Amino acid sequence: MIKSIKFTSIPTRDQQRALTFWTEQVGFVVHTDQPFDEHQRWIELRIKGSDTHLVLFTAHGQEERIGSFAGVSFACENVEKTYEELSARGVEFADPPRKEDWGTSAIFKDVDGNSFVLSSR
């Protein structure tokens, strides 16, 4: 039976630029960084203290996904605090956090314009 998601892929134009963003600005850790083919590397990141992994990789023929809504929601304990910390590191948010009946959320973008949700648990 399926037990978890191994990784999700984040499409990117420039893997090195994306790597810098996700490690230095967001705080993820490199799990694997190795050649994939003559054009790309397989860069797998993990969230500190979690089994969640992201891959900075664009499959051939999927370039149109770059700069779109990624459909990924990152959970944190305190959206407002995380928003302040990431904003201070230069992460771009569409708007300040919003409180809803179901919780608090904010949408941020990576260096390729991909959008992600930051949400309370």
Buried (B, 14 or more C-beta within 10 A) or exposed (E): EEEEEEBEBBBBEEBEBBBEBBBEBBBBEEEEEEEEEEEBBBBBBBBEEEEBBBBBBBEEEEEEBBBEEBEBEBBBEEBBEBBEBBBEEEBBBEEEBEEEEEEBBBBBBBBBEBBBBBBBE
